[in-house]
Amino acid sequence: MSNILDILQETADPNPSILGKILDLTEEEVVAQLETLRSEGTLLGWVPLLHPSKKEINLVRAVIEVKISPEREGGFDRLAHRISKFEEVEACHLMSGGYDLMVIVQGKNLHTVASFVSERLATIEGVLSTATHFLLRSYKEHGHLLSKDGENPEKPPVSA
């Protein structure tokens, strides 16, 4: 099963006939393995990797450092799950170091992200502090370089 996971992670192409040729399996065997991976909760889905500057819609992304107060029985889990459920939250990770959670959010513009942080995230009981860092430009996403050395891309969308 790890072969199919490796290939899916590299190509993000769920086409069973292509995967079957790569893995030397029948299409039915690939479909069965994919179903098993889905039912186990191993394969959650996949998304295409799009170049940020080529997208029709420019969304603002931010990394938010969140310090939270751990709870007696659940530690950080209850608050982390609550924060993860917000529509604006793209990712939420428990971290070691100077803060507890790294939350990646996206919004239509700087104001919507800032409003989310100040009105919805920072006001949650148990959130002690937040520090917001707006992403200005991405150079590499999911192992793929987004520009070549010496390329002079336009101004980052956040600075417009």
C-alpha positions in Angstrom: 0.0 0.0 0.0 2.9 2.4 0.7 3.7 2.4 -3.1 0.3 3.8 -4.0 0.6 6.4 -1.3 4.0 7.5 -2.5 2.8 7.8 -6.1 -0.4 9.7 -5.0 1.7 12.1 -2.9 4.1 12.8 -5.8 1.6 13.0 -8.7 -1.7 13.7 -7.0 -3.3 11.8 -9.9 -6.0 9.4 -8.6 -6.7 7.9 -12.0 -6.8 4.1 -11.3 -5.8 3.1 -14.9 -2.6 5.3 -14.7 -1.8 4.1 -11.2 -2.3 0.5 -12.3 0.2 0.9 -15.1 2.8 2.5 -12.7 2.3 -0.1 -10.0 1.8 -3.1 -12.3 -1.7 -3.7 -10.9 -5.1 -4.1 -12.5 -7.5 -1.1 -12.3 -9.7 -3.1 -10.0 -6.8 -3.8 -7.6 -6.0 0.0 -7.5 -9.7 0.9 -6.9 -9.8 -1.6 -4.0 -6.6 -0.2 -2.5 -7.9 3.3 -2.8 -11.2 2.3 -1.1 -9.3 0.6 1.7 -7.1 3.7 2.2 -10.2 5.9 2.3 -12.1 3.7 4.7 -9.1 3.5 7.1 -8.9 7.3 7.1 -5.4 7.2 5.5 -6.3 8.8 2.3 -8.3 12.0 3.1 -8.3 13.4 -0.4 -6.0 15.5 -2.7 -6.0 18.9 -4.2 -4.3 20.3 -7.2 -1.2 22.4 -6.6 -1.8 25.7 -8.4 0.7 28.5 -8.9 -0.4 31.4 -6.6 0.1 34.1 -9.2 -1.8 32.2 -11.9 -5.0 31.8 -9.8 -8.0 34.0 -10.8 -8.7 34.9 -7.2 -5.9 36.3 -5.0 -6.5 35.3 -1.4 -4.4 36.7 1.4 -2.8 34.0 3.6 -1.4 34.5 7.1 0.4 32.4 9.6 -0.8 33.0 13.2 1.1 32.0 16.2 -1.4 31.2 19.0 -0.6 30.7 22.7 -3.3 28.8 24.5 -3.9 27.6 28.0 -3.9 23.8 28.1 -6.9 22.2 29.8 -6.7 19.7 32.7 -8.1 16.7 30.9 -7.7 17.5 27.2 -4.4 19.4 27.0 -4.5 21.5 23.8 -6.8 19.2 21.8 -10.2 20.8 22.5 -9.1 24.3 21.6 -7.1 23.1 18.6 -10.1 21.3 17.3 -12.4 24.3 17.9 -10.0 26.6 16.0 -9.6 24.1 13.2 -13.3 24.2 12.5 -13.3 27.8 11.4 -13.9 28.2 7.6 -10.9 30.6 7.3 -8.5 28.0 8.8 -6.5 26.2 6.2 -4.3 24.3 8.7 -3.7 24.1 12.4 -0.6 22.5 14.0 0.5 21.9 17.6 4.0 23.3 17.9 6.9 23.2 20.3 8.7 26.4 21.2 7.5 30.0 21.8 3.8 29.4 20.9 1.4 26.4 21.0 -0.5 26.4 17.7 0.5 27.5 14.2 -2.7 28.4 12.4 -2.7 29.2 8.6 -5.7 31.2 7.5 -6.9 32.7 4.3 -9.2 35.6 3.4 -10.3 37.9 0.7 -8.0 40.7 1.9 -5.8 41.9 4.9 -8.9 43.3 6.6 -10.9 40.1 6.6 -7.9 38.1 8.0 -7.2 40.8 10.6 -10.9 40.8 11.6 -11.0 37.0 11.9 -8.0 37.1 14.2 -9.2 40.0 16.4 -12.9 39.2 16.5 -13.2 35.4 16.4 -9.8 33.8 17.2 -8.4 36.0 19.9 -11.7 36.2 21.8 -11.9 32.4 22.4 -11.6 31.6 26.1 -8.3 29.9 26.6 -6.5 31.9 23.8 -3.8 33.9 25.6 -2.2 35.7 22.7 -1.8 35.7 18.9 0.9 37.0 16.5 -0.1 37.4 12.8 2.4 37.1 10.0 1.0 37.8 6.5 2.5 35.7 3.7 3.9 38.0 1.0 5.2 35.5 -1.6 5.6 31.8 -1.8 8.8 30.3 -3.3 8.1 26.6 -2.8 4.8 24.7 -2.1 4.5 21.0 -1.4 8.0 20.3 -2.8 7.5 22.3 -6.0 9.5 25.5 -6.8 7.2 28.3 -7.8 9.9 30.5 -9.5 13.2 30.1 -11.1 16.5 31.6 -9.9 16.8 35.2 -11.2 13.1 35.5 -12.1 11.7 38.9 -11.1 8.0 38.3 -10.3 5.6 41.2 -9.9 4.9 42.7 -6.5 3.4 40.3 -4.0 -0.5 40.6 -4.1 -0.5 41.6 -0.4 1.5 44.8 -1.1 -0.8 46.1 -3.9 
